[in-house]
Amino acid sequence: MGWWQTQRLVTAVLLGSAVCGCRSRAAPTPSEVAPATGAVPPSYRVVHGWPHVPRGELLGQVSGVGIVAQGDVLVFRRASRSWLSSSDTLSTEPITEPTILRFNAETGELVAAWGARQFAMPHGLSVDHQGNVWLTDVALHQVFKLDPDGRQLLTFGQRGVPGSDRTHFDRPTDVAQGPNGSIYVSDGYRNTRVIQFGPAGAFIRQWGQPGSAPGQFNVPHGIAVDTAGRVYVADRGNARIQVFDSTGRFLAIWRGDSLGRPWAVRVSPDGFIYVVDGGDQPEHGPDRARVLKLSATGEIVAAFGAFGNYDGQFVWPHSVAVASDGSVYVGDVATGRRIQKFVP
């Protein structure tokens, strides 16, 4: 864990309890760097007391969040296990507690829990157009497809075996489904690539390599696809969002001080792009953590959140999901270790 990461954790403890219209423009040309700039006032408020975690239960690090068809919220959590540095050696021993929790979106009540003894280090969670749940495990180097009730449908990768070929991953981070059913995996902490599979799991293509040039990555940490098939990658180490077409052709880069360092990206049902700025940039100091709402061309149209442990604040915001009613859910993996709900 670097000095700035340590400072963020120390500052968070001091701050509080750990319980706790822009104008559109033409679409970017393939070589364009499109900074996402602009300052907007906060436009979302936190829902205090959401969710209701059963007495005696600790969420642990919340690494993934998604919305199922009925509107309930799925949380992918690490329970009693923690991971704070990408250089750590990770155990492949399964977490004994349930790692997937389902909460009622309105009441915050726990509806169901499963995933005990299935995962070793949960990371990404996404829900596809059919309501199936996609999960990544960075310790097992695997990607999983589950049905809405938690039954396993597909497994990609070999348990506990890293690799860089068509059938192996090395700490994969996230999954997104395209409008034609294609599956895109950001892979991830060590392979610095995106892999595209067909709906049944057949390999189609991959792109990316280490670096900071267009089409290169430094920790592709989150991935999302819009209804037109455009692929958005949270290129965390390079502090930018990269945009590609459905075949991996580079379209644009969004970056800049206003965008910060993207840790996660999601496309909302109404077509906006939500980005988690996890901070941890030395030039910003240890106090940058928020969520941004972007237009389809990268302009910031809303922003909310700040660094801290109080309601409505974040320490290491790691994941985001947007419901059809506009509610936004954000998971935190640092001292806060919680899921928060925001409404417009």
C-alpha positions, -999 to 999 in steps of 0.1 A, spaced: 0 0 0 15 33 -11 20 65 10 -11 82 -5 -32 51 2 -20 51 38 -28 88 42 -64 82 28 -70 55 54 -55 76 83 -76 106 72 -107 85 70 -103 72 106 -98 108 118 -129 120 100 -154 98 116 -166 63 125 -158 34 102 -193 22 108 -207 40 93 -264 214 -187 -236 210 -208 -238 216 -245 -234 184 -266 -209 183 -294 -200 160 -323 -189 124 -315 -152 121 -309 -129 112 -338 -107 81 -334 -76 100 -323 -92 127 -302 -85 131 -265 -117 145 -250 -113 159 -215 -143 155 -193 -143 190 -177 -166 213 -159 -178 219 -123 -214 212 -113 -231 213 -79 -241 181 -61 -274 168 -74 -279 136 -54 -286 130 -18 -278 99 3 -306 78 17 -298 75 54 -302 41 70 -301 21 38 -296 -8 38 -306 -26 70 -278 -50 77 -288 -77 102 -275 -71 138 -241 -86 143 -234 -88 105 -205 -69 89 -205 -63 52 -168 -62 48 -153 -47 16 -181 -42 -9 -164 -48 -43 -194 -51 -66 -230 -40 -69 -258 -46 -94 -295 -43 -100 -316 -74 -108 -348 -74 -129 -372 -70 -99 -353 -39 -88 -335 -55 -58 -299 -47 -52 -271 -74 -53 -240 -67 -33 -207 -87 -38 -188 -85 -6 -156 -99 9 -171 -105 44 -142 -113 68 -115 -112 41 -97 -80 30 -75 -68 1 -58 -34 2 -28 -38 -21 -26 -53 -56 8 -67 -47 -6 -90 -20 -5 -127 -24 -41 -139 -24 -55 -170 -8 -76 -193 -29 -94 -207 1 -131 -200 -2 -147 -173 21 -169 -192 45 -196 -165 48 -222 -157 20 -206 -133 -4 -237 -122 -24 -264 -103 -5 -297 -93 -20 -314 -62 -6 -349 -47 -12 -342 -15 -31 -370 4 -12 -368 -9 23 -332 -19 25 -341 -52 41 -320 -83 34 -339 -106 11 -314 -134 4 -278 -144 8 -257 -169 -10 -222 -176 -23 -207 -191 9 -176 -212 1 -177 -202 -35 -154 -172 -39 -119 -163 -25 -116 -126 -34 -147 -110 -49 -143 -82 -73 -167 -72 -101 -205 -78 -103 -227 -69 -133 -262 -80 -144 -268 -87 -181 -299 -81 -202 -314 -114 -193 -310 -109 -156 -280 -132 -152 -253 -122 -128 -216 -120 -139 -189 -121 -112 -151 -119 -112 -127 -133 -86 -92 -120 -86 -78 -147 -64 -93 -176 -84 -86 -158 -118 -121 -167 -129 -153 -153 -143 -187 -167 -134 -221 -165 -149 -250 -172 -124 -287 -171 -129 -308 -146 -108 -312 -172 -81 -274 -179 -78 -272 -211 -98 -239 -213 -117 -243 -214 -155 -208 -208 -169 -173 -206 -156 -144 -190 -175 -108 -196 -165 -90 -222 -145 -94 -220 -107 -64 -205 -91 -43 -206 -123 -33 -173 -139 -25 -170 -176 -27 -147 -206 -41 -170 -233 -77 -174 -245 -88 -197 -216 -70 -180 -186 -72 -147 -168 -48 -129 -144 -69 -111 -118 -99 -102 -140 -118 -72 -127 -152 -67 -144 -177 -80 -170 -201 -62 -194 -226 -75 -220 -231 -59 -253 -265 -54 -271 -258 -84 -294 -250 -107 -264 -212 -104 -266 -194 -106 -232 -165 -83 -225 -141 -89 -197 -116 -64 -183 -85 -85 -175 -73 -67 -153 -46 -62 -128 -19 -80 -146 -29 -88 -182 -40 -52 -191 -64 -63 -218 -101 -66 -228 -114 -100 -240 -146 -104 -260 -166 -136 -259 -197 -147 -278 -230 -152 -259 -222 -189 -254 -186 -182 -242 -166 -187 -274 -135 -165 -277 -139 -137 -303 -110 -113 -298 -88 -94 -274 -71 -61 -274 -48 -40 -252 -13 -41 -238 6 -23 -210 11 14 -216 -5 48 -218 -10 52 -255 -45 49 -270 -57 13 -268 -32 5 -240 -40 0 -204 -27 3 -168 -52 -16 -147 -84 -18 -167 -106 -19 -136 -141 -15 -149 -160 -20 -181 -195 -11 -195 -212 -12 -229 -240 11 -241 -270 3 -264 -250 12 -295 -223 -13 -286 -196 12 -275 -173 -2 -249 -162 21 -220 -131 10 -200 -121 26 -166 -83 26 -172 -76 33 -136 -38 35 -136 -38 59 -165 -66 81 -149 -89 80 -179 -119 64 -196 -112 48 -230 -140 43 -255 -140 16 -282 -165 3 -307 -179 -32 -303 -149 -47 -321 -122 -30 -300 -115 -1 -324 -103 29 -304 -127 59 -305 -118 83 -277 -101 91 -244 -118 111 -216 -95 124 -190 -87 155 -170 -86 169 -135 -124 170 -133 -126 133 -142 -99 122 -117 -90 86 -115 -119 63 -127 -122 31 -107 -156 19 -121 -179 28 -150 -216 19 -157 -241 29 -183 -275 38 -168 -308 27 -184 -313 62 -198 -279 62 -215 -257 83 -191 -223 71 -181 -216 69 -143 -179 70 -132 -165 64 -98 -135 87 -92 -116 68 -65 -90 95 -61 -55 83 -49 -37 108 -72 -9 126 -54 -17 159 -71 -52 158 -55 -40 148 -20 -58 121 0 -92 136 -2 -107 129 -36 -136 104 -38 -169 109 -57 -193 98 -84 -197 116 -118 -226 114 -143 -214 120 -178 -231 125 -211 -225 102 -240 -198 125 -252 -180 128 -219 -193 161 -204 -200 161 -167 -237 167 -160 -238 158 -123 -214 150 -94 -218 140 -58 -198 126 -29 -166 135 -11 -138 118 8 -147 107 43 -167 82 65 -199 101 71 -231 93 52 -228 104 16 -190 102 16 -165 76 4 -130 64 12 -123 40 -17 -155 39 -38 -151 8 -59 -183 0 -77 -215 17 -89 -249 6 -102 -278 27 -115 -315 16 -112 -342 25 -137 -357 50 -112 -324 69 -112 -312 56 -78 -274 51 -76 -257 26 -54 -220 28 -45 -198 2 -29 -168 11 -8 -138 -12 -1 -118 8 25 -126 17 61 -162 25 53 -168 -10 39 -204 -3 30 -230 1 3 -248 35 0 -279 45 -19 -283 80 -35 -313 95 -52 -316 125 -74 
